[in-house]
Amino acid sequence: MGLLLTFFLLLSFAALLWLLRVLKPNPWPQKSSNLPPGPNPLPVIGNILELGQKPHQSLAKLSKIYGPLMRLKLGSMTTVVVSSPEMAKIVLQKYDQLFSSRTHIDATRVLDHHKHSVAWLPVGNQWRKLRKLCKENMFSVHRLDGSQDLRREKLRNLRDYVKDCCGNGEAVNIGRAAFTTSLNLMTVTLFSKEFASLGSADSSQEFRDIVCGIMSLTCKPNLADYFPLLRLTSDSSTPKNDMLEALLQINQKNESEFSLNDIKHLLLDLFLAGTDTTSSTVEWAMTELLRNPEKMSEAGNELRNVVGQNEEIQESDISRLPYLRAVVKETFRLHPAAPLLIPHKAVGDVEVNGYIVPKNAQILVNVWAMGRDSGVWAKPDVFMPERFLETETDVHGQHFELLPFGGGRRICVGLPLAYRMVHLMLATLISSFDWKLEEGLKPEEVDMDERFGLTLQKAVPLKAVPTQL
């Protein structure tokens, strides 16, 4: 209690100092080490109060004042925020190796997950081994092409579910339906078994609540992240052609090389990355299309002309659907699943654009801010898929103005599967159905508020009523 009381007294004192600074702001003097510019930090807590409930938006506003390479003090942690494609290219490509480590958020330390996770491990032999294993056993073109039938069946289930809702005149909770489909796509790929039913509101909701809770806690400011002294210390069957079977075979060949504990942590990474991010992107895409009926019509007409109104979309069709791909890219631009990516860490002092990024600094790449930068995009706040029809810009980490999956050696290993799943689910929803907002809600009245976490979720779920074409 004494420590807690002391902290809150310090917090109150810092809040008073912050109010005084608001009334009379003064620039943060540059130190001799030539660190990047940034807002003047308060004693003890630094710039924590400036993050607010939506740090990606707060940091975007601050970057307009202090520039695309900005320094903050979050408690005792030095944080450098990257907010432009040019700075992102330097950090994620030119000095990729020097910025390839990870800042370990306290929530990731539960059960030592940070010591086994492909997402949080530093670059090294263990990380390379896990990346290679994922690429060869799950995300290679050969593996993905070989498991198309599994995904096709789950997409057929989604289509049948929407048909049932048409017959009953029921609204579809787009986010929940997309999450359940994503969950089943992942579980049949991993375990040859689906975990939830689209017709049951409860069958996937508990799992979704767990995933969303983990994503929220992982990115929510935690005192132990900013003040390390507060951190607690702690010490059968028929073979199936799925990911688990492949992992178990590798384990049986050499348990010391790849243990059962490694498998558990890897499966957690895959579940978190493969369900919530995909479903939230589909929900945001449907939200934007419902707010822009002419864009919805354009995407639907393309699908019916290329694939056929009553035909199932094949994964090979994605390359023949430029407008659908443009819709997905525009959704990634406005609503990136991970608005600040996963934090990077500098492994040494690095000079970037004339400034020194100090060793062990946390690096946040604000892809949300970059997607809404008027210096990069015309009419950045307007949903305009057409902007991508005449450009080669893609999401594979080579075009730094659009980095929903990150870039460099830490680019999302699951990108090939996520790319297919988002396009397939969105196409399934709009190819054979017309949609309207429930209860006569007007497009301009759709709530667009965001709920911040490691993933950027829609605060108010999207519900829409389908009709069969």
C-alpha positions as CSV (number, residue, x, y, z in Angstrom):
1,M,0.0,0.0,0.0
2,G,2.9,2.4,0.8
3,L,4.3,2.0,-2.7
4,L,0.9,2.5,-4.3
5,L,0.2,5.6,-2.3
6,T,3.6,7.0,-3.1
7,F,3.0,6.4,-6.8
8,F,-0.4,8.1,-6.8
9,L,1.1,11.1,-5.0
10,L,3.8,11.3,-7.7
11,L,1.1,11.0,-10.3
12,S,-0.9,13.8,-8.8
13,F,2.1,16.0,-8.7
14,A,3.0,15.2,-12.3
15,A,-0.6,16.0,-13.3
16,L,-0.2,19.5,-11.8
17,L,3.1,20.0,-13.6
18,W,1.4,18.9,-16.8
19,L,-1.4,21.5,-16.3
20,L,1.2,24.2,-15.8
21,R,2.9,23.1,-19.0
22,V,-0.4,23.2,-21.0
23,L,-0.9,26.8,-19.8
24,K,2.7,27.7,-20.7
25,P,4.3,25.2,-23.1
26,N,8.0,25.2,-23.6
27,P,10.1,23.3,-26.1
28,W,12.0,20.2,-25.1
29,P,15.7,21.3,-25.2
30,Q,17.9,19.2,-27.4
31,K,20.6,17.4,-25.5
32,S,24.2,17.0,-26.5
33,S,23.5,13.4,-27.7
34,N,21.2,14.9,-30.4
35,L,18.1,12.8,-29.6
36,P,15.0,13.1,-31.8
37,P,12.6,16.0,-30.9
38,G,9.5,15.4,-28.8
39,P,7.2,16.8,-26.1
40,N,8.7,17.9,-22.8
41,P,8.5,15.0,-20.4
42,L,7.1,15.3,-16.9
43,P,9.1,14.1,-13.9
44,V,8.8,10.4,-13.2
45,I,6.0,9.6,-15.6
46,G,7.4,11.3,-18.7
47,N,4.8,11.6,-21.5
48,I,2.5,8.8,-20.4
49,L,-0.5,11.2,-19.9
50,E,-0.2,12.3,-23.6
51,L,-1.0,8.8,-24.9
52,G,-4.7,8.9,-24.0
53,Q,-7.2,6.1,-24.7
54,K,-6.2,5.9,-28.4
55,P,-2.4,6.2,-28.5
56,H,-2.2,5.8,-32.3
57,Q,-4.3,8.9,-32.8
58,S,-2.5,10.9,-30.0
59,L,0.9,10.0,-31.5
60,A,-0.2,11.0,-34.9
61,K,-1.2,14.4,-33.7
62,L,2.1,14.9,-31.8
63,S,4.1,13.9,-34.9
64,K,2.6,16.8,-36.8
65,I,4.3,19.0,-34.2
66,Y,7.6,17.2,-33.6
67,G,8.1,15.4,-36.9
68,P,8.2,11.9,-38.3
69,L,10.9,10.7,-36.0
70,M,9.8,11.7,-32.5
71,R,11.1,10.9,-29.0
72,L,8.9,10.3,-25.9
73,K,9.7,9.2,-22.3
74,L,7.2,6.7,-21.1
75,G,8.2,6.3,-17.5
76,S,11.8,5.2,-17.6
77,M,11.4,3.9,-21.2
78,T,12.7,5.9,-24.1
79,T,10.3,5.5,-27.1
80,V,10.9,6.6,-30.6
81,V,7.9,6.9,-32.9
82,V,8.1,6.6,-36.7
83,S,5.3,8.3,-38.6
84,S,6.4,8.6,-42.3
85,P,7.1,6.1,-45.1
86,E,10.6,7.6,-45.4
87,M,11.5,7.0,-41.8
88,A,9.9,3.6,-41.9
89,K,12.1,2.6,-44.8
90,I,15.2,3.6,-42.9
91,V,14.1,1.7,-39.7
92,L,12.7,-1.4,-41.4
93,Q,14.9,-1.7,-44.4
94,K,18.2,0.3,-44.2
95,Y,18.9,-0.5,-40.5
96,D,16.6,-3.5,-40.3
97,Q,19.1,-5.6,-38.4
98,L,19.8,-2.9,-35.8
99,F,16.1,-2.4,-35.1
100,S,15.0,-6.0,-35.4
101,S,14.9,-6.8,-31.6
102,R,11.7,-6.6,-29.6
103,T,10.6,-4.6,-26.5
104,H,9.0,-7.2,-24.2
105,I,5.7,-5.8,-23.0
106,D,5.0,-7.1,-19.5
107,A,1.9,-9.0,-20.6
108,T,4.0,-11.2,-22.9
109,R,6.0,-12.4,-20.0
110,V,3.2,-14.6,-18.7
111,L,4.3,-18.2,-18.7
112,D,7.6,-16.9,-20.3
113,H,5.8,-16.5,-23.6
114,H,8.4,-13.9,-24.7
115,K,11.1,-16.6,-24.5
116,H,9.3,-18.9,-27.0
117,S,7.1,-16.7,-29.2
118,V,8.1,-16.2,-32.9
119,A,6.5,-12.7,-32.6
120,W,8.5,-11.6,-29.5
121,L,11.8,-13.5,-29.6
122,P,14.9,-11.5,-30.5
123,V,16.5,-12.4,-33.9
124,G,18.6,-15.5,-33.3
125,N,18.8,-19.2,-33.9
126,Q,15.5,-20.0,-32.1
127,W,13.6,-17.3,-33.9
128,R,15.0,-18.3,-37.3
129,K,14.1,-21.9,-36.6
130,L,10.5,-21.0,-35.8
131,R,10.2,-18.7,-38.8
132,K,11.5,-21.4,-41.1
133,L,9.2,-24.0,-39.5
134,C,6.1,-21.8,-40.1
135,K,7.0,-21.0,-43.7
136,E,7.7,-24.6,-44.6
137,N,4.9,-26.3,-42.7
138,M,2.0,-23.8,-43.0
139,F,2.6,-20.7,-45.1
140,S,4.4,-22.0,-48.2
141,V,2.6,-21.7,-51.5
142,H,2.6,-25.5,-51.7
143,R,1.1,-25.9,-48.2
144,L,-1.5,-23.2,-48.8
145,D,-2.6,-24.6,-52.1
146,G,-2.8,-28.1,-50.6
147,S,-5.2,-26.9,-47.9
148,Q,-7.6,-24.9,-50.1
149,D,-10.4,-27.5,-49.7
150,L,-10.4,-26.9,-45.9
151,R,-10.9,-23.2,-46.4
152,R,-13.4,-23.6,-49.2
153,E,-15.6,-25.7,-46.8
154,K,-15.5,-23.0,-44.1
155,L,-16.4,-20.3,-46.7
156,R,-19.3,-22.5,-47.8
157,N,-20.5,-22.6,-44.2
158,L,-20.3,-18.8,-44.0
159,R,-22.3,-18.5,-47.2
160,D,-25.0,-20.9,-46.0
161,Y,-25.2,-19.0,-42.7
162,V,-25.8,-15.7,-44.5
163,K,-28.4,-17.5,-46.7
164,D,-30.3,-18.6,-43.5
165,C,-30.2,-15.1,-42.2
166,C,-31.7,-13.9,-45.5
167,G,-34.6,-16.3,-45.1
168,N,-35.2,-15.3,-41.6
169,G,-34.7,-11.5,-42.2
170,E,-32.0,-11.5,-39.5
171,A,-29.2,-9.1,-39.2
172,V,-25.7,-10.5,-39.3
173,N,-23.1,-9.5,-36.7
174,I,-20.3,-9.2,-39.3
175,G,-17.5,-9.2,-36.8
176,R,-18.7,-12.3,-35.0
177,A,-19.4,-14.2,-38.3
178,A,-16.0,-13.2,-39.6
179,F,-14.3,-14.2,-36.3
180,T,-16.0,-17.6,-36.2
181,T,-15.0,-18.2,-39.8
182,S,-11.4,-17.1,-39.1
183,L,-11.3,-19.3,-36.0
184,N,-12.5,-22.4,-37.9
185,L,-10.2,-21.7,-40.8
186,M,-7.3,-21.7,-38.3
187,T,-8.4,-24.7,-36.4
188,V,-9.0,-26.9,-39.4
189,T,-5.6,-25.9,-40.7
190,L,-3.9,-26.6,-37.3
191,F,-6.0,-29.5,-36.0
192,S,-8.3,-30.7,-38.9
193,K,-11.2,-29.8,-36.7
194,E,-13.5,-26.7,-36.4
195,F,-14.1,-25.2,-32.9
196,A,-17.3,-23.2,-33.4
197,S,-20.6,-23.0,-35.2
198,L,-21.8,-19.9,-37.1
199,G,-25.3,-20.5,-36.0
200,S,-24.5,-20.4,-32.3
201,A,-23.8,-17.0,-30.7
202,D,-22.0,-18.5,-27.7
203,S,-19.8,-21.1,-29.4
204,S,-17.1,-18.7,-30.5
205,Q,-17.9,-15.6,-28.3
206,E,-16.0,-16.9,-25.3
207,F,-12.9,-17.6,-27.4
208,R,-13.3,-14.2,-29.1
209,D,-13.5,-12.5,-25.7
210,I,-10.3,-14.2,-24.7
211,V,-8.5,-13.2,-27.9
212,C,-9.7,-9.6,-27.7
213,G,-8.8,-9.4,-24.1
214,I,-5.3,-10.6,-24.8
215,M,-4.9,-8.1,-27.6
216,S,-6.1,-5.3,-25.4
217,L,-3.9,-6.2,-22.5
218,T,-0.9,-6.6,-24.7
219,C,-1.0,-3.1,-25.9
220,K,-2.6,-1.3,-22.9
221,P,-0.2,0.9,-21.0
222,N,1.1,-1.2,-18.0
223,L,3.1,0.4,-15.2
224,A,5.5,-2.4,-15.2
225,D,6.4,-1.7,-18.8
226,Y,7.4,1.9,-18.0
227,F,8.7,1.3,-14.5
228,P,10.6,-2.0,-14.5
229,L,11.1,-1.8,-10.7
230,L,7.4,-2.5,-10.3
231,R,7.6,-5.7,-12.4
232,L,6.9,-8.9,-10.4
233,T,9.5,-11.7,-10.7
234,S,8.6,-15.3,-11.4
235,D,10.3,-18.3,-11.9
236,S,-3.7,-41.4,-30.8
237,S,-4.9,-41.4,-33.6
238,T,-5.0,-41.4,-37.4
239,P,-2.3,-39.1,-38.8
240,K,-3.8,-35.9,-40.2
241,N,-2.3,-33.6,-42.8
242,D,-2.5,-30.5,-40.5
243,M,0.0,-28.2,-38.8
244,L,-0.2,-30.0,-35.4
245,E,0.7,-33.3,-37.0
246,A,3.7,-31.7,-38.7
247,L,4.9,-30.0,-35.5
248,L,4.6,-33.3,-33.5
249,Q,6.6,-35.1,-36.1
250,I,9.4,-32.5,-35.8
251,N,9.2,-32.8,-32.0
252,Q,9.4,-36.6,-32.1
253,K,12.5,-36.5,-34.3
254,N,14.4,-34.1,-32.0
255,E,12.6,-33.0,-28.8
256,S,15.6,-30.9,-27.6
257,E,15.4,-29.0,-30.9
258,F,11.6,-28.3,-30.8
259,S,9.8,-29.1,-27.5
260,L,6.1,-29.5,-26.7
261,N,6.4,-26.2,-24.8
262,D,7.6,-24.6,-28.1
263,I,4.6,-26.0,-29.8
264,K,2.1,-24.6,-27.3
265,H,3.6,-21.1,-27.6
266,L,3.7,-21.2,-31.4
267,L,0.0,-22.3,-31.5
268,L,-0.9,-19.4,-29.3
269,D,0.9,-17.0,-31.7
270,L,-0.9,-18.5,-34.7
271,F,-4.3,-18.3,-33.0
272,L,-3.9,-14.7,-32.0
273,A,-2.5,-13.5,-35.3
274,G,-4.8,-15.6,-37.5
275,T,-8.2,-14.9,-36.0
276,D,-8.7,-11.4,-34.6
277,T,-6.7,-9.5,-37.2
278,T,-8.4,-11.1,-40.1
279,S,-11.9,-10.8,-38.7
280,S,-11.4,-7.1,-37.7
281,T,-10.2,-6.3,-41.2
282,V,-13.2,-7.9,-42.8
283,E,-15.5,-6.1,-40.4
284,W,-13.9,-2.7,-41.3
285,A,-14.1,-3.5,-45.0
286,M,-17.8,-4.3,-44.8
287,T,-18.3,-1.1,-42.7
288,E,-16.7,1.1,-45.3
289,L,-18.6,-0.6,-48.2
290,L,-21.9,-0.2,-46.4
291,R,-21.1,3.5,-45.9
292,N,-20.2,3.7,-49.6
293,P,-23.0,1.8,-51.5
294,E,-21.5,2.6,-54.9
295,K,-18.2,0.9,-53.9
296,M,-20.1,-2.1,-52.7
297,S,-21.9,-2.3,-56.0
298,E,-18.6,-2.0,-57.9
299,A,-17.0,-4.8,-55.9
300,G,-20.1,-7.0,-56.2
301,N,-20.4,-6.5,-60.0
302,E,-16.7,-7.4,-60.5
303,L,-17.1,-10.6,-58.6
304,R,-20.2,-11.6,-60.5
305,N,-18.6,-10.8,-63.8
306,V,-15.4,-12.6,-63.1
307,V,-16.4,-15.5,-60.9
308,G,-20.1,-15.8,-61.5
309,Q,-23.1,-15.0,-59.2
310,N,-23.7,-18.5,-57.9
311,E,-20.1,-19.8,-58.2
312,E,-17.8,-20.3,-55.2
313,I,-14.7,-18.0,-55.3
314,Q,-11.4,-19.9,-55.7
315,E,-8.1,-18.6,-54.3
316,S,-6.8,-18.4,-57.8
317,D,-9.5,-15.9,-58.6
318,I,-8.0,-13.2,-56.3
319,S,-5.4,-12.2,-58.9
320,R,-8.3,-11.6,-61.4
321,L,-10.2,-9.2,-59.1
322,P,-8.4,-5.8,-59.0
323,Y,-11.2,-3.9,-57.5
324,L,-11.6,-6.4,-54.6
325,R,-7.9,-6.2,-54.0
326,A,-8.1,-2.4,-54.0
327,V,-10.9,-2.5,-51.4
328,V,-8.7,-4.6,-49.2
329,K,-5.7,-2.3,-49.6
330,E,-7.8,0.7,-48.8
331,T,-9.1,-1.0,-45.7
332,F,-5.6,-1.8,-44.6
333,R,-4.7,1.9,-45.2
334,L,-7.5,3.3,-43.1
335,H,-7.8,0.6,-40.5
336,P,-4.5,-1.3,-40.1
337,A,-5.1,-4.3,-37.9
338,A,-2.0,-3.5,-35.8
339,P,-1.9,0.4,-35.8
340,L,1.6,0.6,-34.1
341,L,2.8,-2.8,-35.3
342,I,4.6,-4.9,-32.7
343,P,7.2,-2.8,-30.9
344,H,10.8,-3.0,-32.2
345,K,13.9,-2.3,-30.1
346,A,17.2,-0.7,-31.0
347,V,20.1,-3.1,-30.3
348,G,22.6,-0.2,-30.3
349,D,22.9,3.6,-30.9
350,V,21.8,4.3,-34.4
351,E,21.9,7.6,-36.3
352,V,18.7,8.2,-38.2
353,N,18.2,11.3,-40.3
354,G,20.7,13.2,-38.2
355,Y,19.4,12.1,-34.8
356,I,20.6,9.4,-32.5
357,V,18.1,6.6,-31.6
358,P,19.6,5.3,-28.3
359,K,20.3,1.7,-27.6
360,N,17.3,-0.2,-26.1
361,A,14.9,2.4,-27.2
362,Q,11.4,1.1,-28.0
363,I,10.5,1.8,-31.6
364,L,6.8,2.2,-32.6
365,V,5.9,2.5,-36.3
366,N,2.6,4.3,-36.5
367,V,1.2,2.8,-39.7
368,W,-2.2,4.3,-38.8
369,A,-0.7,7.8,-39.0
370,M,1.1,7.0,-42.3
371,G,-2.2,5.8,-43.8
372,R,-3.9,9.1,-43.1
373,D,-1.0,11.4,-44.0
374,S,-2.2,14.1,-46.5
375,G,1.4,14.4,-47.7
376,V,1.3,10.8,-48.9
377,W,-2.4,10.3,-49.8
378,A,-4.9,12.5,-51.6
379,K,-8.0,12.9,-49.5
380,P,-6.6,10.6,-46.9
381,D,-9.8,10.4,-44.8
382,V,-11.9,9.3,-47.7
383,F,-12.5,5.6,-48.6
384,M,-11.3,5.5,-52.2
385,P,-10.3,2.0,-53.4
386,E,-9.8,3.5,-56.9
387,R,-6.5,5.0,-55.7
388,F,-4.9,1.6,-55.9
389,L,-6.1,0.6,-59.4
390,E,-3.4,2.6,-61.1
391,T,-0.5,1.8,-58.8
392,E,1.6,-1.2,-58.0
393,T,1.5,-0.5,-54.2
394,D,1.1,-3.8,-52.3
395,V,1.2,-5.0,-48.7
396,H,4.2,-7.2,-48.8
397,G,6.6,-4.8,-47.0
398,Q,8.2,-3.2,-50.0
399,H,6.0,-0.1,-50.2
400,F,6.5,1.7,-47.0
401,E,3.4,3.9,-47.2
402,L,1.3,0.8,-46.7
403,L,2.6,-1.6,-44.1
404,P,-0.3,-3.5,-42.4
405,F,2.0,-6.5,-41.9
406,G,5.1,-4.6,-41.1
407,G,8.4,-4.9,-43.1
408,G,11.9,-6.2,-43.0
409,R,12.9,-9.4,-41.3
410,R,10.1,-9.0,-38.7
411,I,7.3,-8.9,-41.3
412,C,4.3,-11.0,-40.3
413,V,5.1,-14.6,-41.1
414,G,1.4,-15.4,-41.6
415,L,0.9,-12.8,-44.3
416,P,0.3,-15.4,-47.1
417,L,-2.6,-17.0,-45.3
418,A,-4.1,-13.8,-43.9
419,Y,-4.0,-12.2,-47.4
420,R,-6.0,-15.1,-48.8
421,M,-8.5,-15.3,-45.9
422,V,-9.4,-11.6,-46.0
423,H,-10.1,-11.6,-49.7
424,L,-12.0,-14.9,-49.6
425,M,-14.3,-13.9,-46.7
426,L,-15.0,-10.5,-48.1
427,A,-15.8,-11.9,-51.5
428,T,-18.1,-14.6,-50.0
429,L,-20.1,-11.9,-48.2
430,I,-20.6,-9.6,-51.1
431,S,-20.8,-11.9,-54.2
432,S,-24.3,-13.3,-53.8
433,F,-25.9,-10.9,-51.3
434,D,-27.1,-7.4,-51.1
435,W,-26.7,-5.7,-47.7
436,K,-28.4,-2.9,-45.8
437,L,-27.9,-1.4,-42.4
438,E,-30.3,-2.6,-39.8
439,E,-33.2,-0.5,-38.4
440,G,-33.0,2.1,-41.2
441,L,-29.6,3.4,-40.1
442,K,-28.2,5.8,-42.7
443,P,-24.6,5.2,-44.0
444,E,-23.3,8.5,-42.6
445,E,-24.7,7.5,-39.2
446,V,-22.5,4.3,-38.8
447,D,-20.4,4.5,-35.7
448,M,-16.7,4.5,-36.7
449,D,-15.2,4.6,-33.3
450,E,-12.1,2.5,-32.7
451,R,-11.1,0.3,-29.7
452,F,-7.4,0.4,-29.3
453,G,-5.3,-2.7,-28.6
454,L,-2.6,-4.6,-30.3
455,T,-5.3,-4.9,-33.0
456,L,-7.6,-2.1,-34.0
457,Q,-11.1,-3.2,-33.4
458,K,-14.5,-1.6,-34.2
459,A,-15.9,-0.3,-30.9
460,V,-19.5,-0.8,-31.9
461,P,-20.1,-4.1,-33.8
462,L,-21.4,-3.9,-37.3
463,K,-24.8,-5.5,-37.9
464,A,-26.3,-5.6,-41.4
465,V,-29.2,-7.4,-43.0
466,P,-28.5,-9.5,-46.1
467,T,-30.8,-10.2,-49.0
468,Q,-30.3,-12.9,-51.6
469,L,-29.5,-11.6,-55.1
